[in-house]
Amino acid sequence: MNDALAAAIWGGIAASSLLIGGFVALRAQPSKRLVGLVLAFGTGTLISSVAYELVPEEAIDAVGVGLALAIGGLVFYFGDAYVDRIGGENRKDLDATAENTGSGQSIVLGTILDGIPESLVLGIGLAVGGAISAAFLAAVFISNLPEAIAATVSLKASGVKSGAIYRMWAGIVGISAAAAAIGYGIASAAGSSGILVQAFAAGALLTMIIDTMAPEAVQHGGKVAGLATLLGFAVAATVSGLE
């Protein structure tokens, strides 16, 4: 199988939990506390993946890796600030109402922005390491569930119909698959500099975790969110160590 296609397939699999999360939000309506705790667990798994999978312990170009991390974080920061300005600030707010949620378009754009770093990392990891990290794949899949639930709540509050929400998630799964393939292509073309591309994506991912996931996890999960985050970190670190 073509490796770029393999990256796209893995990216689609990781993002497929968005559809599951959307279904759960529309049908099961889980408690905010449960969603907050799952979000905290996903936060821990992603932070662990950044620490153990994405940033090398002994970088040949430590300064370059540091700069790439910073640039990736800044790119996400300014992109997220733009989405906030056009109305997507509450895209993960489980307390969303018709009055405080943003437009459907801004929520979709923000959700795509949140998912791109994760998908890029999957493709980059395949190019740099030659295999998909099971720990990171599981981390992305788990973290997408509460994100999709929160965004679906916001979309529903803004008046978007269920069918349109499902189509949106399916479209974002496709975009995520394409982003994974693009990440693979960029890292492959970069050759020995692929680790810098990976660090760039890691910077964007870490910024996304703290800016958009952690606050909602604490708000809805309460003080136990800290323990759930620790559990997610420990589980992902253990899986990473077994690979």
Secondary structure, DSSP 4 states (H G I P E B T S, - for coil): --HHHHHHHHHHHHHTHHHHHHHHHHHT---HHHHHHHHHHHHHHHHHHIIIIIS-SS-TTHHHHHHHHHHHHHHHHHHHHHHIIIIITTTT-TT--TTTS--HHHHHHHHHHHHHHHHHHHHHHHHHHSS--HHHHHHHHHHHHHHHHHHHHHHHHTT--HHHHHHHHHHHHHHHHHHHHHHHHHHHHHGGGHHHHHHHHHHHHHHHIIIIIHHHHHHHHTTHHHHHHHHHHHHHHHHHHH-
